[in-house]
């Protein structure tokens, strides 16, 4: 899987514990995060760099769906 994230206003961090990812995101720079999405599910992520008063609310969820199985003709 590949995520491309751009921090637009200042530096942030992207921490996805389930995949052992903790990436610093520099302001104005597109950062590519590549990993093998070998687990389906909903995984919480959060900002790992203190970014101001709203920092505790910098959270989200990444949804990884199971791979589609090919169908026989």
KELO-314157 format. One record per residue (C-alpha): residue number from 1; residue in three letters; x negated, y negated, z. Coordinates in nm, 2 decimals. Layout:
// KELO-314157
   num   residu       xx       yy       zz
   NUM      ALA        X        Y        Z
...
This chain:
// KELO-314157
   num   residu       xx       yy       zz
     1      UNK     0.00     0.00     0.00
     2      UNK    -0.11    -0.35    -0.06
     3      UNK     0.01    -0.66     0.12
     4      UNK    -0.09    -1.01     0.00
     5      UNK    -0.04    -1.27     0.27
     6      UNK    -0.11    -1.65     0.25
     7      UNK    -0.11    -1.86     0.56
     8      UNK     0.01    -2.20     0.44
     9      UNK    -0.02    -2.44     0.74
    10      UNK    -0.30    -2.30     0.96
    11      UNK    -0.48    -1.98     1.06
    12      UNK    -0.28    -1.68     1.18
    13      UNK    -0.34    -1.32     1.24
    14      UNK    -0.16    -1.01     1.12
    15      UNK    -0.15    -0.72     1.37
    16      UNK     0.02    -0.40     1.27
    17      UNK    -0.06    -0.15     1.55
    18      UNK     0.08     0.16     1.38
    19      UNK    -0.18     0.13     1.11
    20      UNK    -0.46    -0.01     1.33
    21      UNK    -0.47    -0.34     1.13
    22      UNK    -0.56    -0.67     1.28
    23      UNK    -0.65    -0.92     1.00
    24      UNK    -0.74    -1.28     1.04
    25      UNK    -0.55    -1.50     0.78
    26      UNK    -0.73    -1.83     0.69
    27      UNK    -0.52    -2.13     0.60
    28      UNK    -0.47    -2.16     0.23
    29      UNK    -0.64    -1.83     0.14
    30      UNK    -0.45    -1.53     0.00
    31      UNK    -0.56    -1.23     0.20
    32      UNK    -0.51    -0.88     0.06
    33      UNK    -0.46    -0.60     0.31
    34      UNK    -0.48    -0.25     0.17
    35      UNK    -0.39     0.07     0.37
    36      UNK    -0.24     0.41     0.31
    37      UNK     0.12     0.41     0.41
    38      UNK     0.14     0.77     0.51
    39      UNK     0.42     0.73     0.77
    40      UNK     0.77     0.63     0.68
    41      UNK     0.96     0.41     0.93
    42      UNK     1.00     0.06     1.07
    43      UNK     0.68    -0.08     1.23
    44      UNK     0.66    -0.41     1.43
    45      UNK     0.39    -0.66     1.35
    46      UNK     0.29    -0.98     1.52
    47      UNK     0.06    -1.28     1.49
    48      UNK    -0.27    -1.20     1.67
    49      UNK    -0.42    -1.55     1.66
    50      UNK    -0.28    -1.81     1.89
    51      UNK    -0.11    -2.05     1.65
    52      UNK     0.08    -2.30     1.88
    53      UNK     0.40    -2.32     2.08
    54      UNK     0.59    -2.08     1.85
    55      UNK     0.33    -1.81     1.88
    56      UNK     0.53    -1.57     2.09
    57      UNK     0.80    -1.57     1.82
    58      UNK     0.56    -1.48     1.53
    59      UNK     0.68    -1.13     1.49
    60      UNK     0.84    -0.91     1.23
    61      UNK     0.90    -0.56     1.10
    62      UNK     0.75    -0.38     0.81
    63      UNK     0.98    -0.11     0.66
    64      UNK     0.81     0.18     0.48
    65      UNK     1.05     0.41     0.30
    66      UNK     0.97     0.77     0.23
    67      UNK     0.82     0.84    -0.11
    68      UNK     1.08     0.94    -0.37
    69      UNK     1.07     1.30    -0.47
    70      UNK     1.06     1.36    -0.85
    71      UNK     1.37     1.52    -1.00
    72      UNK     1.35     1.81    -1.24
    73      UNK     1.49     1.75    -1.59
